[in-house]
Amino acid sequence: MKIVQIIMSFFLIVILGCSPKNKQVNHFNGFIDTLVLNTEKIKGVGLFPALSGPIHFFDTTKFYKYPVKFPKNITNMKIAYHIIDFKKFNFANFHNKDKWDDPVLKNNSICIMSGRRESDTIFIVDENNNKDFRDDSVRLFQKMDWKSTAKLIKSKYLIDNGNKLVEDSSWVNIGTIEGDELFICVSHHLESTCSIDNQIYQIGIADGQSNFSFDEPIFAMISQNGIKKDTLLEPELLKKGEYLKLKDTYYRFDTISNDGKYITLIKEKDFNRKIGTQVGMIAPNFYCKSIDGDSILFKDYKGKYLLLINVSGCYSKESSYKCYKDLTEAYQGKLEFLGIDKSPVFLCNNINELNLTGKFINGNENKTIDAYRPEFCSRTCFLINPDGRIADKFEIFDWKSKMEHVFGDKK
């Protein structure tokens, strides 16, 4: 036993010695119930999904109460304020053209301008947050580069750390996606390294809505004992309130500071009794009506495999309805299926056009199914095993590899 401990201690020293000097390791033992971990902000989104949103530019005269200094020789100037922390801002005022007087706006945003310089369409980010565009780089409208971090723009801003507004900075990715409209992506993530009883873990955290403050954090294990993952699968992306397994123990992701400087994990001593849609949990109960008026009760599927399939008419390169058709035809007879959508018109149209079979649920009219429809445009599938637990969850576009892993080759 002592030899094993010596080997593990040596292994721990080697891993920590090979870690970059700027990475702070949080040391704990398995008896501690609450873990408070320091984090480090990392450039780029890493393994997490990259989300973007359009930049809403307005006429510069609309913000007369918040004057900025513009460079010369630029025409058609417009201005945008990208909000840092929505908890501190009255968002309704921002979209009310008669109200441009929210007092938080000036100190709670990154300022961006667009315009024309000779024949070029350009934009400028107020990188040092001094409300003066004359000392910042002029950039051309170009297509968004999702792969490289070389063109990310580092910008300073103020953020609430829980006690007061403090200066911070991070990176944004700005570019066009389709057409000539500019989009912005907050391109950072957090990492935290901790040791628990000689085991080294690295946790990654991002914001699910690509915001600077972590209102909707997602997190995942990205490395264990120096072995890093090269991708994150759907079940590995966890939300606040869900559980991360470290060694043989589950820890609930309890809190994250507004600026992301630290996170809190709390030990869960009875994970097997938890109800939820995380893999391994007891699947939430539901009772609802199909679009044909038939009663659907969760208890009726006891002892069977059940796949709840979210489909959506929201834009995607591949049709989730076509995936539903291929999936159900390939594995018909091996398990039960329930299709869910919150767009009844799209649902009925696709059932008729693709000749889809099976039971379908209108998510708008059946609230007990809400746990399985996390977003309006969700395309996530939840596989429930005969014991009534979540066996897997995945995006419908990945159905082939996921279904083959559980049920073998399609018939």
C-alpha positions in Angstrom: 0.0 0.0 0.0 2.8 2.4 0.9 4.5 1.7 -2.5 1.3 2.6 -4.3 1.0 5.9 -2.3 4.7 6.7 -3.1 4.1 6.1 -6.8 0.9 8.2 -6.8 2.7 11.0 -5.0 5.5 10.9 -7.5 3.0 10.9 -10.3 1.3 14.0 -8.8 4.6 15.9 -8.5 5.5 15.1 -12.1 2.1 16.4 -13.4 2.3 19.5 -11.3 5.9 20.1 -12.3 4.9 19.9 -15.9 2.0 22.3 -15.5 2.5 25.9 -16.7 3.7 28.1 -13.9 0.8 30.5 -14.2 -1.8 27.7 -13.6 -2.9 27.6 -10.0 -3.7 24.2 -8.6 -6.4 23.8 -6.0 -5.5 21.1 -3.5 -8.2 19.1 -1.7 -8.8 15.8 -0.1 -11.8 13.5 -0.5 -13.2 14.4 2.9 -14.0 18.0 2.0 -17.6 18.6 1.1 -17.3 22.0 -0.5 -14.6 22.9 -3.1 -13.9 26.5 -4.0 -11.8 26.5 -7.1 -9.9 29.5 -8.6 -10.1 29.7 -12.3 -8.0 31.1 -15.1 -9.4 32.9 -18.2 -8.2 31.3 -21.5 -8.2 32.8 -24.9 -10.6 31.2 -27.3 -13.6 28.9 -26.7 -11.4 25.8 -26.5 -13.6 22.6 -26.7 -16.8 24.4 -26.0 -19.4 25.4 -28.7 -18.8 28.9 -30.2 -22.0 31.0 -30.2 -22.4 34.4 -31.8 -25.0 37.1 -32.2 -25.5 40.1 -34.5 -24.2 43.5 -33.5 -27.0 46.0 -33.4 -25.7 49.4 -34.8 -27.6 52.6 -34.3 -27.3 56.2 -35.5 -24.7 57.9 -33.4 -27.1 60.7 -32.4 -29.2 58.3 -30.4 -26.4 58.1 -27.8 -25.9 61.8 -27.3 -25.6 61.3 -23.5 -22.6 59.1 -23.9 -20.3 61.0 -26.3 -17.4 59.2 -27.8 -14.5 60.5 -30.0 -14.5 59.3 -33.6 -11.6 59.3 -36.1 -11.6 61.6 -39.1 -12.3 60.6 -42.7 -14.9 58.0 -41.9 -18.5 58.3 -43.2 -21.8 56.5 -42.5 -20.7 56.1 -38.9 -22.9 54.0 -36.6 -22.4 52.9 -33.1 -23.1 49.8 -31.0 -22.8 48.9 -27.3 -22.3 45.2 -26.5 -23.5 44.7 -22.9 -21.2 43.1 -20.4 -23.6 42.1 -17.6 -27.3 41.9 -18.3 -28.1 41.7 -14.6 -27.0 45.3 -14.2 -28.8 46.6 -17.3 -32.4 47.5 -18.1 -32.5 45.6 -21.4 -35.9 46.9 -22.2 -34.7 50.4 -22.4 -32.0 49.4 -24.9 -34.7 48.4 -27.5 -37.0 51.3 -26.8 -36.0 54.0 -29.2 -37.6 56.6 -26.9 -35.4 55.7 -24.0 -31.6 55.9 -24.3 -30.9 57.0 -20.8 -30.1 53.9 -18.8 -27.3 55.0 -16.4 -25.5 51.7 -16.5 -24.9 51.7 -20.3 -21.7 53.7 -20.4 -19.8 51.5 -17.8 -21.4 48.2 -18.7 -20.5 47.7 -22.3 -17.9 47.4 -25.1 -18.3 50.2 -27.6 -18.1 49.3 -31.3 -18.4 51.6 -34.4 -18.8 50.9 -38.1 -18.5 53.1 -41.1 -16.9 53.7 -44.5 -13.3 54.7 -45.2 -12.9 55.5 -48.8 -14.1 52.3 -50.6 -13.8 50.0 -47.5 -16.5 49.1 -44.9 -14.7 49.1 -41.6 -15.4 48.7 -37.9 -13.5 49.7 -34.8 -13.6 48.3 -31.2 -12.9 50.6 -28.3 -10.3 48.1 -27.0 -9.0 50.1 -24.1 -12.5 51.3 -23.0 -11.7 55.0 -23.0 -14.7 56.0 -25.3 -12.2 57.2 -27.9 -11.9 55.3 -31.2 -9.0 57.3 -32.5 -6.4 55.1 -30.7 -7.8 51.7 -31.7 -7.2 49.5 -34.7 -9.3 49.9 -37.9 -10.5 46.5 -39.2 -12.2 45.5 -42.4 -15.5 43.6 -42.6 -14.4 40.0 -43.1 -15.9 36.5 -42.7 -15.8 35.2 -39.2 -12.8 32.9 -38.6 -14.0 30.2 -36.2 -10.8 28.1 -36.2 -8.0 30.5 -35.4 -7.5 32.7 -32.3 -5.0 34.9 -34.2 -7.5 37.6 -35.0 -9.4 37.8 -31.7 -9.7 41.3 -30.3 -8.7 41.8 -26.7 -10.9 44.4 -25.0 -11.0 46.0 -21.6 -14.3 46.5 -19.7 -15.7 46.9 -16.2 -17.5 44.0 -14.5 -19.0 43.4 -11.1 -16.9 41.0 -9.1 -19.6 40.6 -6.4 -18.5 43.7 -4.4 -17.7 46.4 -6.9 -17.0 47.2 -10.5 -13.5 46.2 -11.4 -11.5 46.4 -14.7 -11.2 43.2 -16.6 -10.5 42.2 -20.2 -11.3 39.4 -22.6 -11.4 38.5 -26.3 -14.1 38.9 -28.9 -14.3 37.4 -32.4 -16.0 39.7 -34.8 -16.9 39.1 -38.5 -19.6 38.4 -41.0 -21.3 35.0 -41.3 -23.6 35.4 -44.2 -24.1 38.7 -46.0 -22.6 41.9 -44.7 -24.0 41.9 -41.1 -21.4 41.8 -38.3 -21.6 39.2 -35.6 -19.8 39.0 -32.3 -18.7 36.0 -30.3 -17.2 36.3 -26.8 -14.2 34.0 -27.3 -13.0 32.9 -24.0 -13.4 30.1 -21.5 -12.2 29.3 -18.0 -10.1 26.5 -16.7 -9.5 25.3 -13.2 -7.1 22.6 -12.1 -7.5 20.8 -8.8 -6.1 17.7 -7.1 -8.2 15.4 -5.0 -6.4 12.6 -3.2 -3.5 12.5 -5.7 -5.8 12.7 -8.7 -5.4 15.7 -11.0 -8.5 17.2 -12.8 -8.9 20.1 -15.1 -12.4 21.6 -15.4 -13.4 23.9 -18.3 -16.2 26.5 -18.0 -17.9 28.6 -20.6 -21.1 30.7 -20.8 -23.9 28.9 -22.7 -25.0 32.2 -24.2 -21.6 33.6 -25.1 -21.7 36.4 -22.5 -18.9 38.0 -20.5 -20.6 37.3 -17.2 -21.4 33.7 -16.6 -25.2 33.8 -16.3 -25.7 30.4 -18.0 -22.5 28.5 -17.4 -21.7 25.1 -18.9 -18.8 23.1 -17.7 -17.0 19.8 -18.3 -14.0 17.7 -17.4 -11.4 18.5 -20.0 -8.4 16.6 -18.5 -7.6 14.0 -16.0 -4.1 13.1 -14.7 -2.6 15.0 -17.6 -4.6 13.2 -20.3 -6.6 15.9 -22.2 -9.7 15.4 -24.2 -9.8 16.4 -27.9 -13.6 16.9 -28.0 -16.6 17.2 -25.7 -19.7 15.1 -26.3 -23.2 16.2 -25.5 -23.5 14.3 -22.2 -20.2 15.8 -21.0 -21.5 19.4 -21.2 -23.1 20.1 -17.8 -25.1 23.0 -16.6 -25.2 24.8 -13.3 -26.9 22.5 -10.7 -25.7 19.3 -12.5 -23.0 16.9 -11.3 -19.4 16.2 -12.2 -17.8 12.9 -11.2 -14.4 13.3 -9.7 -12.8 10.0 -8.8 -15.7 8.0 -7.3 -17.7 11.0 -6.0 -20.2 13.4 -7.6 -19.9 17.1 -7.1 -22.7 19.6 -7.9 -21.7 22.7 -9.8 -23.2 25.1 -7.3 -22.0 28.7 -8.0 -19.7 30.7 -10.2 -18.7 34.3 -9.5 -20.0 37.0 -11.9 -16.5 37.6 -13.3 -15.7 33.9 -13.4 -12.8 34.1 -10.9 -13.9 31.1 -8.9 -16.4 28.3 -8.9 -18.0 26.2 -6.0 -18.6 22.5 -6.2 -20.5 20.7 -3.4 -20.2 17.0 -2.8 -23.3 14.9 -3.5 -23.6 11.8 -1.3 -26.7 10.2 -2.9 -26.5 10.8 -6.7 -28.3 7.6 -7.5 -31.5 9.0 -6.1 -31.4 12.2 -8.1 -34.1 12.9 -10.7 -33.1 14.8 -13.8 -31.9 14.6 -17.4 -28.2 14.2 -16.7 -26.9 10.8 -17.8 -27.2 8.3 -14.9 -30.1 10.1 -13.2 -33.6 8.8 -12.7 -35.6 10.1 -15.7 -38.3 12.7 -14.9 -41.9 11.5 -14.9 -44.3 12.8 -17.6 -47.9 12.4 -18.6 -49.2 14.1 -21.7 -51.3 13.9 -24.8 -50.1 13.1 -28.3 -51.1 15.3 -31.2 -53.7 12.6 -32.0 -55.2 12.9 -28.5 -53.8 9.7 -27.1 -52.7 9.6 -23.4 -48.9 9.0 -23.0 -47.7 8.0 -19.5 -44.1 7.5 -18.6 -45.0 4.5 -16.4 -46.3 2.6 -19.5 -42.7 2.4 -20.8 -41.3 0.7 -17.7 -39.0 -2.2 -18.7 -38.4 -0.8 -22.2 -35.9 1.4 -23.9 -37.5 4.8 -24.8 -36.0 7.5 -26.9 -37.4 11.0 -26.7 -36.5 12.8 -29.9 -36.6 16.6 -30.1 -37.1 17.8 -33.6 -37.2 21.4 -34.7 -37.9 23.5 -37.8 -35.2 26.0 -36.6 -32.4 26.5 -39.2 -29.8 23.7 -39.5 -27.7 22.3 -42.3 -29.4 19.0 -41.9 -33.1 18.4 -41.2 -33.8 17.0 -37.8 -37.1 15.6 -39.2 -35.2 13.7 -41.8 -32.9 12.3 -39.1 -36.0 11.3 -37.1 -37.3 9.3 -40.2 -34.0 7.6 -40.8 -33.4 6.8 -37.1 -36.9 5.4 -36.4 -36.9 3.3 -39.6 -33.4 1.9 -38.8 -34.3 0.9 -35.2 -38.0 0.2 -35.5 -38.9 -2.7 -33.1 -35.8 -2.3 -30.9 -37.2 0.5 -28.7 -40.0 3.0 -28.3 -39.9 6.5 -29.8 -41.6 9.8 -28.8 -41.1 12.9 -31.0 -41.3 16.4 -29.5 -41.6 19.8 -31.1 -42.9 23.2 -29.9 -43.8 24.2 -33.5 -47.0 22.4 -34.2 -47.3 23.7 -37.8 -43.7 22.5 -38.7 -44.5 19.2 -36.9 -47.7 18.5 -38.9 -46.2 19.6 -42.2 -43.2 17.3 -41.8 -45.2 14.4 -40.6 -47.3 14.6 -43.9 -44.4 15.5 -46.2 -42.0 12.8 -44.9 -44.7 10.3 -44.0 -43.3 10.0 -40.5 -44.6 7.4 -38.1 -44.8 7.2 -34.3 -46.2 9.2 -31.5 -45.6 13.0 -31.4 -46.1 15.5 -28.7 -46.7 19.3 -29.0 -44.4 20.6 -26.3 -46.4 23.8 -26.0 -49.4 22.0 -24.7 -47.7 19.4 -22.4 -45.7 21.1 -19.6 -44.7 17.8 -17.9 -42.4 17.2 -20.9 -40.5 20.5 -20.4 -37.6 18.8 -18.7 -36.8 17.1 -22.0 -37.1 20.2 -24.1 -34.3 22.5 -22.7 -34.6 25.0 -25.5 -37.2 26.0 -28.1 -34.9 24.8 -31.0 -33.7 21.7 -29.2 -32.7 18.7 -31.2 -31.4 16.6 -28.2 -32.4 13.0 -27.9 -32.8 11.4 -24.4 -32.4 7.6 -24.2 -34.1 6.1 -21.1 -33.1 2.5 -20.2 -35.5 -0.2 -18.9 -34.7 0.8 -15.3 -36.0 4.3 -16.0 -32.7 6.1 -16.0 -31.1 8.4 -18.5 -28.7 6.1 -20.4 -27.5 8.7 -22.9 -28.3 12.0 -24.5 -27.1 13.3 -27.9 -27.9 15.6 -30.8 -30.1 13.9 -33.3 -27.5 14.5 -36.0 -25.2 12.0 -34.2 -27.8 9.3 -34.0 -25.9 6.7 -36.1 -22.9 6.4 -33.8 -24.8 6.7 -30.6 -27.5 4.2 -31.5 -25.0 1.7 -32.8 -23.0 2.0 -29.5 -26.1 0.8 -27.5 -28.1 -1.4 -29.9 -25.4 -2.5 -32.4 -25.7 -2.2 -36.2 -29.0 -1.1 -37.5 -31.2 -3.8 -39.0 
